[in-house]
């Protein structure tokens, strides 16, 4: 068995060497080689001739050239200068050259330009921070078609009661509509990753819900810290109580509200949860409206999470 694995790895290495590029696994470089998958992702983006497209991780440009054919301009963000050179060489001397803008660097540390649509075969290790960088970006974009690790994609679209329903599911679905488009097997990449992949389409909600996202995320983080416990149990931990008591005192000071001499934060929160019938609910079964209702209950009593 080890011999077979070694031979397979050697063949992959030879294939890469033929192209003169050794892919950097630290950057999560797995080039999408199947033209059918590439074409399908471009098609699902529903591009218009006037669109500016942001592509993250263009690699050697298999998808980039398809995007350039459909859009007004493509802004490609790539961290590896070797692949940037390959991409620029690929379009050099063609009508596509003037339609391509390349940004070299880490997309998480880069200020995103204006764009209408985002299409990306992302390095999987940056999936979560990139999604929220995208969703909090202004001005709004129309949609994003993104490749993710299969389980991450399933978390994005999970519903209350699903095994993979989590804080990521709730936060993403608060800010966007998310649809699972297709599954993509390992062999569609070079070199093949260790996990299966999926493509999702994300459409930001415009206008966004009128809430402070940092505060919302503070609440959801507490509720999902132990998603199988009741909400009442999640709000009995000393760290949570200390945070809420501190923020409550700041709120009272700003609003010039006197704090009762016998104020007990634990007792107050227990009473709030029971009165509003949240004490026995569990995060894994709560939908966005439930969390919005819970946040409103806390805010009405002067409790905040940011």
C-alpha angles and dihedrals in degrees: 000000000000089000092054091049091049091051092049091050090049092052090051090049091050092050091053093045090055087065092047093240129110107199117230111231090192087069091046091245111180110150116218103232105170108098091202091061091044092051092047093052091049091048092050089054089066092214124200125210089246096053128119108211126204112209119188118200099008092176110184092348105259091140096029094067090051091051092047089054092056106033139059093238140354123212106199119196113200129167098197114077091201091061091044088058091049091050094049091046089053094059099032113126093011130107086253093067095082092046094058124085117183124204113194115208148053108321091212090060095040126093104238117235125225112288138162100208135017121210119179147162092204130203096252095226091068096046100111100042091043093052091055093042086055096046094048092047118115137239094045120253122215101236145328128222108199138177115223141167106280096245092048090052090050090053090053093057099033118128131213109292095025116126092239096044107127147140090292090056094051097044094047095046091048089061102031150015109250126196129184106228108179147337118247121200126223094252092066088075136068112246095019113240121230093245138056118252140216137195120227134185118221123195115184117228107248114223094028121225110282097248138109102258094204091055092044091051090048090058095043091048090057093046093050097042084094103009095181093056122084120264088245091058092047090058096052097076115110094230091055093045092048091052093049093045091051093049091045092055091049089050092050092047093051092046094041091238115156115235113229112250093236095044112156113184094199093052092045093052094045089052092047093051095046094045091053093042096242099114096090098036121107125221094230089063099042123100129207093272089054092053092045089052091049092049091050091051092054094044092049089059093047098259118136136180104209 
